[in-house]
Structure formats: C-alpha cells, structure tokens
Amino acid sequence: MPDLSGRTAIVTGGGSGIGRASAAAFARAGANVVVADIDAASASETVDKICADGGAASFVRADVTSPAHVAAMVAHTLDAYGRLDCAHNNAGILGASSALADYPDDDWERVLKVNLTSVYLCLKEEVRAFLAAGSPGAVVNTASFSGLVAVPFASAYVATKHGVVGLTKSAAVEYGRKGIRVNAVAPGTARTDMMVERMAVNPKMEQALADVSPMRRIAEPTEIADAVVWLCSDEASFVNGHTMSIDGGAVIQ
C-alpha cells in the first residue's frame, strides 16, 4: 500500500459507497482524512469506523453544489490539519432513467449540479489551497464507465461523467507545471449499498451487470478506493490527466 503518512485528504460523498471505502483506504495509508457529505450522520459513521481502526479523521457537512460549503470544507481541512495534499471528488447521483425526449428538465439540472458543477467547485478550492501553500497536490475525480461510452436512458448522468473526464484533462494541463496532478477513475458497477438495494429488488440485475465485464462480476468499492489512493501517492508521480477505467475490461469490448 502507498505511504501517505503525514498527509491530509478530502473525500466528498464519503458517507457511503465508494466514498466511504476511499476514506478508509486513505486512512489505512496513513493520511488524515476529512469526510465530507451532505448527510452528516453517514459521514460521522465513516469517521467513527476509521477512528475505531486507529486512523485519523473528521467530518464536515457539505453540500458540494454550494460554493460557500465547498470553501468551508477546505477551510475546515486547513484549520484541522494545517495542510491539504490529496482530494477525491467523489460525490454524485444517478438521476432519472428516461429516454432523452422525455427526460425531466429539473432532474437534468440537479444531476448537472451534483455530478459536474460540484467537481468544478471542489477543484477550484483545492487547487487554490495547493497554490497558496506552494506545495504539490493530487486530485482524483470520480467519473464513470458512462463517462467513456454511451449508455441509453441516462443522458444527464452520461453527459456529466463525460464532462468530469474533460474537466480533469483541462485542470491537469493547466496546473501540471505547478506540481498539481489531476486524474480520474471511471468505475463500472460497484457493490455499493445503493446497488445492493437495487439488486435486491431485481435478482437478475446483478448477473446482467456482471455480464457487461469480461471478468463477469461487479467491483467491490475497495477496488476503486485502492486505485484512488494509488493515484494520489508518489507511486503515481508522473500520472496526470489520466482517466483510469476500473470496470473489469468492459470498455475495451
């Protein structure tokens, strides 16, 4: 495992799923972790789990679609730990399942704000913190398999995740010379609480999702989290602007 001892990481959407796994992985690597989520109870639960395992973490309630909340999240990090080294901009939602012609406009706006505008806002504040400290930094944004290929009946989700890939590349080009690396992960389906609930309703769903990948299974959240931590570590010191597919090979077919 990479060594992030003495460093500090922010994880948005850290109250559950991939975000919770990512926060725990950062802590296992030795980092102080700020767990940010709009659901304070779930974020607190993540922090409690990390601390019970001997890690260092704190939580902050943050609506990542709000510039003020995002600024306060970074300020909390600097106040609590005196530095920011890594960030995983992970918060996101799926949105409606609907054909484009019937897609609800209000849902489009909501998915755009949570999945793409939030990454833009978080990147702005994180990069500002790195620049103010005159130190290098590493950011990983959560894109998706759906940010690399077309997926029907999910136009808002697909558009925003493609946007995350593009935003990642732009930020990487702009700030690479400052020692700031910006990458993304593009997971396929992972066994998050949300997906477990959906699969429980439709017992055939898991196999259908698994069959998308040549490996014929879905990912565990820890498999995504370990990649995020690696991308933020010195072991990935020359990886910049890259979107890493973590989908068992689904996009190569």
Protein Blocks (a to p, Z undefined) as FASTA:
>chain_A
ZZfehiacddehklgcjllmmmmmmmmnopacddddfblmlmmmmmmmmmmnopacdddd
ddfkbmklmmmmmmmmmmmnopafbdcdfbccebjaddfklpcfklmmmmmmmmmmmmmm
mmmmmmmmmmmnopacdddddddfklmbccehilmmmmmmmmmmmmmmmmmmmmmmnopa
cddddddddddfklmmmmmmmmmlmmmmmmmpmnlpacdfklmmmmmmmmmmmklmmggh
iacddehommmZZ
